Amino acid sequence: MNHSHAIQNHKDPVCGMDLSSENNEFTFDWNNHTYNFCSEHCRNEFEKSPETYLKKSSFFLKRWWDNYLKRLNKATKGKKPKCCDKN
């Protein structure tokens, strides 16, 4: 039986670095979830205050998405993308 796992992409919640589950030397389990880190330093910082970094991550993701939508709106001059046009 093959127990190999698919490679997954992760983001370090402390520094934002893109990571791969291929190299998961630095992990931390918290609240029924495994978090991956680029270094021992980032893992240690997260361990001190996980809630702080998770709030920060969701704030930056929302801000990134809002900025993306603003740029898209500017590039399309307010027109909806074809995938959103129901006509």
C-alpha positions as CSV (number, residue, x, y, z in Angstrom):
1,M,0.0,0.0,0.0
2,N,1.4,3.4,-1.0
3,H,1.3,6.0,1.9
4,S,2.9,8.8,0.0
5,H,1.5,12.3,0.6
6,A,0.9,14.9,-2.1
7,I,3.2,18.0,-1.8
8,Q,1.2,20.9,-0.4
9,N,2.0,24.6,-0.4
10,H,1.9,26.6,2.8
11,K,2.7,30.1,3.9
12,D,4.7,30.8,7.0
13,P,2.3,32.8,9.2
14,V,5.1,34.8,10.8
15,C,7.1,36.1,7.8
16,G,4.8,35.2,4.9
17,M,7.3,33.0,3.0
18,D,5.9,30.4,0.6
19,L,6.8,26.9,1.8
20,S,6.3,23.3,0.5
21,S,5.3,20.4,2.7
22,E,8.3,18.6,1.1
23,N,10.5,20.4,3.6
24,N,8.6,20.6,6.8
25,E,11.4,20.6,9.3
26,F,9.8,23.4,11.3
27,T,6.2,22.8,12.3
28,F,4.0,23.5,15.2
29,D,0.6,22.0,16.1
30,W,-1.9,24.4,17.6
31,N,-5.7,24.2,17.8
32,N,-5.9,21.0,15.7
33,H,-3.9,22.5,12.8
34,T,-0.2,22.0,11.8
35,Y,1.6,25.2,10.9
36,N,4.8,25.2,8.8
37,F,7.7,27.6,9.2
38,C,10.8,28.6,7.2
39,S,13.0,28.6,10.3
40,E,13.2,27.8,14.0
41,H,13.1,31.5,14.7
42,C,9.7,32.0,13.0
43,R,8.3,28.9,14.7
44,N,9.4,30.2,18.1
45,E,7.9,33.6,17.5
46,F,4.6,31.9,16.5
47,E,4.6,29.7,19.6
48,K,4.8,32.8,21.8
49,S,1.5,34.1,20.5
50,P,-0.3,32.2,17.8
51,E,-3.4,34.3,17.9
52,T,-1.4,37.4,17.0
53,Y,0.0,35.9,13.9
54,L,-3.2,34.3,12.7
55,K,-5.0,37.7,13.0
56,K,-2.2,39.4,11.2
57,S,-2.3,36.7,8.4
58,S,-6.0,37.1,7.8
59,F,-5.7,40.9,7.9
60,F,-2.9,40.9,5.2
61,L,-4.9,38.4,3.1
62,K,-8.0,40.6,3.2
63,R,-5.9,43.7,2.4
64,W,-4.2,41.9,-0.5
65,W,-7.6,40.8,-1.9
66,D,-9.0,44.3,-1.6
67,N,-6.0,45.7,-3.5
68,Y,-6.3,43.0,-6.2
69,L,-9.9,43.9,-6.7
70,K,-9.1,47.7,-6.9
71,R,-6.4,47.0,-9.5
72,L,-8.7,44.7,-11.5
73,N,-11.5,47.4,-11.5
74,K,-9.0,50.0,-12.7
75,A,-7.6,47.7,-15.4
76,T,-11.1,46.8,-16.7
77,K,-12.5,50.3,-16.2
78,G,-15.2,48.9,-14.0
79,K,-16.4,46.2,-16.4
80,K,-17.1,42.8,-15.0
81,P,-14.9,40.0,-16.1
82,K,-16.6,37.7,-18.7
83,C,-16.8,34.9,-16.1
84,C,-19.0,37.1,-13.9
85,D,-21.2,38.4,-16.8
86,K,-24.5,36.5,-16.7
87,N,-25.8,37.9,-20.0
